[in-house]
Amino acid sequence: MIYVVNAGSSSVKSALFLNANTPALEAQEPIWHKQISLGKSSAEAASVGKAVEQSIAELGQRASKIKTVGHRIVHGGTIYADSVPINENVKENIRRLQEFAPLHNKLNLEGIEAIERLLPGVPQVAVFDTTFHKTIPPAALIYPGPYEWFSEHKIQRYGFHGINHQYSSQRAASMLNKRVDETNLIVCHLGSGCSVTAIKNGHSIDNSMGFTPLEGLMMGTRSGSIDPGIILHLLKKGDYTASQLDQVLNTKSGLLGISGMSNDMREIVWQMHSGNERAQLAFDMFTYRLQSSIGAMAAHLQRLDAIVFTAGIGEHSPLVRHRACEALSLVGCRIDEQKNQESKSDCDISDDNSNVRVLVVAAREEWQIAKECWRVSAALVES
């Protein structure tokens, strides 16, 4: 059995798979799964470690049959271009890379250390969100500052949500009856964190996130891209310290910052329909930036087969999908509103006359991680 830990900033998802030794692009359902929220009430887990402990306890005797544990690690930097078995050196590198993803890598490491305590001796595998984006070309990768930022300090655009972007691109190709390496896509991962990826012949060539998961689209509590001069202005005025700005941009901005009430798109839409002007503004800003990012990604693809919506908002908000696509008739993209409203997991919501297909694909990060665990384990056996 393969056990997967996906530790995020607000919850820990766990899943148990019987066998990931399959080339199938349609995800295998886990035989058990659990999502535990972190620290919002006394009934919830206070830490990633406690959440993992609760999940392992719930598994009971099945925990003794776990052969491998896979972890989603958000930032692999330039160190990791593939998934790797976890050892002390890997743990230390994940710890060092915390400065690039402070909301995530620390929590990912807590999950690894919890498994070490609870399942001593069981092999663990690190699967990095940045790995899929290792094919982004230099023109998109390097920031236009001094070249030494890139060459000496490894400051570059890494891209994130790669685990789900990779899975979604594979699943979309299957739905289109095409080979992955002959498919051009724009994948929109829209959840509490949001990113858009341009995928050419199965490879990532650009992602809206950058050096950290803060760049790009407006998100639930993250600002996305803003003029860096704003940061300099606020620092010079002395209104904020660097630490305070970090907190504001990551946890008090985005949908929450503009609406003043929620980072949940469902609540934003409800309040918008009730006449709340700031909720309307938050929705309009979110979808405007999404449209802009999709358009920018399309410019780098000579041919576009499909636009893919995935993750919480992408899968469950017909209104966001409608607004995102209504401005894309220029590239021949049209959705069928009835299909859009009635959409289920893994479906085509395109109008019959659309030149570009519009797909809804359920996020299956845990399954992709399980497949990576099997691949890494099999490679170790062969070597």
N, C-alpha and C positions, 0 to 999 in steps of 0.2 A: 504493500500500500504506500501511496505517496501522500504526505500531509503538506498542505500549503498554508503559509502565514502571509497575509497581506495587511501589514500594519500601516494605517494612515494617521492623519493628524486628529481625526475625530472618532475613528472606529477601527476595530481589528476584525478582518474577515478571515475565517479559517475554512478549509475544505479538505475532504478526504476522498481520494480517487483510488479505485481498484487497480487500474493499469493505464498508463499513458503511452504504452507502446503501440501506437497506431498512427498511420499517416492521415487519418480522416480529418478534414478541415471543419466539419461540424463538431461542436464541442460535446465531449462526453459529460453527462451530468454527474456531479459528485454523489457518492453514496451517503455523505453527511456534510452539512455546512452550517456555519454559525457566524453571525455578525454581532459584535458586542460594542456598544457605544462607550466612549471614554469620558469619565469625569464630569458629566453634566448633572447627575443626581446621586444620592447615596446608594441607589439600587444599581448603579453602573460601575464598571471597573475603574479604578483610580489610575491605572497605568497599563501599558502594553503587556508587561510581565504578568500582571494579575489577570488580564483578559486571556492570555495564552494558557495560563494555569486553569482558569475556569473551563476553557474549551477542552483541554486534555483530560480534565476530571470528568467531563461529560461523555467523552469517548469511552471511558471505562476500559474493558478488556481489549477493545479494538486498538488502543494505543500501543499495546505490546507488539502489534503486527506491522507497525509503521517501519518501513525500510529506508525511506529518504524523506527529508523535510526541505521544502523549497521556500525561499523568501523573496518577496519583491523588495529590491533595493533601489531607491530613487536615483541616486547620483553615483555613477562609476567613474566620473572624470575621464582623463585620458589614459587611466591605468587599465581599465577593463573594456575590451572590445567584444567580450563574449561572457556567457554564464560560466561560473567557476565553483568548484568545491570550496567550502568555507574552512579556513584554518586560522591560526592566530594572526598571520600576516594579512589575510583578507579582512579580518575584523579590524585590525589597526588602520588599514587603508580606508575602510568605511567610516571609521571614527575621524580620520584626518579630513575626509571629504564633507564632514558635517558643516563646515563653514560655507559651503556652496549650496547646501540644502538644509538649513537649520531646522525647518519644521518636520523633516522627514527622516534623514539618515540616522539621527539619534534614536528615533522610535524603531526603525528597522533593526538597529543593533540590539535594542532591548528585547526584541522578539527572538533574535538568535541566541542571546544569553539565557533567555527563559527556557528555550528548548534544550540547551546544554544542561540545565539543572534538572529538567523534567524527564528528558529522554537521553541520558548520558550514553555516548558512544554511537548514537544514530547519525549517519552522515547528513550534512546539510549543504544546500546549494544556493548560491546568490545569483539572482536573475535581475539584471539592471534595466531600469527604465530608459537609460541613455544608449544602450547597445544598438537598438534598431536604427538610431540616427547617425551611426558612424559613417554612413555613406553620403552625408551632406557634403557638397563640394566646398572648396575653400572660399569661393566668392560669397557664399551664403553663410559660411562658418565663422569667418574672421570679422571682428568689429573694426570700424574705421578709425581707431585710435592709433597710437604709436605701435609699430609692428612688434615691438618688444613685449607688449601686453600678451600677445599670442605666443611668441617664440620663447619667452623667458618665464612668464607667469601663468601660462595655460589659460588665459582669459579668452574664451571663445563661446560660440553658441553650441550647446550640447544637445538641446532638445529633450523632451520628456514625454511621459505617457507611452513610451515606446512599446511596452509589452502589449497594451491593448491596441495600439495602432498596427502593430505587426499582426496580431490575431485578426483584427477587423479587416485588414487588407487581404488576408488569406481567405477569410470567409466570404468577403465580397466577390473576390475572383471566382470562387466556387459558385456563388449565386448567379454570376454572369456567364457561367459555363466557359470561363477563360482560364488559361494558365496564369499563375501569379506573375511570372516574369514577362507577360505580355499585356499587363493591365496597368492603366493610369488612373489614379484615384485622388480625390481630396477627402481625407477622413477627419471628421469633426468630433473630437472627444469632448463632450460637454457635461461636466458634473460640477462638484464643488470647485475643482480645478478644471480649467478648459484649455485645449490646444487644438490647432489645426495642422495637419501634415499633408504635404504634397508628395505623392508616391508615384514614381515613374518606373515602369517595368518591374514593379514589386519592391523597389528600393526607395527609402526616404531620401528626398533631395532638399527638403526644408521643413522646419517645424516652427510654429509661432512662439514657442518658449525659447529661452536662450541660455545664458550663463547660469541662471537659476530658474526655478519654476515660476518666477514672478513676472517675467516678460510676456508680452503678447496680449491675448484677449482679456477683457474684463471678466472677473470670476466672482465666486460667491463672496469671499472676503478679501481677495487680492485685487490690486488696482489694475494689473496688466501694465502695458507700456504707457509711460508718461514722459514728458520732457524732462531729461535729467537736470535741466536748469532749475526746475522746481525744487529739487533736492538741495542743490547748491544754495539757492535763495533762502530756504528755510534754515539751513545750517548756519549761513552767514548772519542771519537775523538773530540766531540764538533761540528761536522758538522751540527747536527740537534738538535732541542729541541724535547721534547715529543710531543708537539702540532704540530710541523712541520712534524714529522714522521707520526702522525695520518692522517694529510692531504695528504701526499704523498701516503701512503698505501691504503687509501680509494678513492682518487679522481685522482691520477696521475700515477697509475700503471696498471696492467692487459693489455688488448688489446691496450689501449691508450698508456700506458707507453712503451710497446715494439715496437709497430708500429710507434709511434711518430706522428700519424695523426688522429686516430679515435678509438672510443670505439664501433663502429657499425660493427657487423660481416659482413653485406652486403658490406660495404665499404672495409673491410679487404679482403674479397674474390675477389672483383673486382680488387683491387690493386695488389693482389697476382697473378691473372691471367695476369696482365699487366707487370709482371716481378719485382715488388717491393719486394726486399729481406727481408726487415723488416716486411712487411705484411705477407710474407710466414712464417717467423719465429714466428710471433704472432699466426698464425693459427696452426702451428705445435705444439707449446707449449700448446695452448688451448686444442687441441684434444688429445695430449699425456697425459695430466693430467686428462682429462675426461676418457680416456681408463683405466688409473691406478685406478681411483676412482671406476669405474664400476667393475673392477676386484676384488678390495678389498671388495666391498660390496657383490659380489657373493660368496666370501669365507665364509660368515656367513649364507648363505642360503643353506640348504641341498638339496633344489629343487628350480629351478627358472622357473616360468611360462612365464614371459614376461619382456622385457625391454621397458620402456615407455619414450617417448620424449615429452616434453611439454614446454610451454612459448615461447617467441618470436623466439629465435634461434632454440629451439627444434622443434617447429612446422614448421618453414619456411626455414630451411637450410638443404637441402638434402645432401650437401657435408659434413657437420658436422656429420650427422647421419651415412653416409657411412663410414667416417673415424673412428668414434667411434666403429662401429660394425665389421669392417674388421679385427680387432685384437681379436675378441671374438669367433672365430670359435672353440676355445678350449672348450667353454661351449655349443657348438652346435647352435650358433646364426648365422643365415644367412639372409640377406635381399634380396628382389627382387628389382633390380635397377630400373625397369620400374615403379613399384609401389612406390618406394621411390621418384622418380622424379615427379610423378603425384599425390602425396599424398594430400589429403584434410583433413579437421578436422575429428578426431575420425576415424582412419582407421588402418588397419593391413598392414604393408609393408614387412612382412616376406616372405622369399622363402618358397615354399610348403614343402620342406624337412627340414626346420629349426626345431630343437628341442625346441628352445625358440622363442616365438612370439616377434615381434618388433612392437610396437603400437605408433601411433602419436595421442595425446589427446590434444584438445584445452584447454588452461587454463581457468577456470571458477571460479576465486576467488570470484567475486561479488555474483554469485549464491550460493556458499557455505556459504558465510557470511549471505545472505538472509535466507537460511535454518536455520542457527544457531539463527538468530533473532527470527524466528517463534518458534523454539524449546524452547528458553529461555523465550519468552513471554508466551507460553502455560504452561510451568512449573510454572510460577508465578501465573497464573490464577488458576491452580489446587491447589496450596498451600494456 
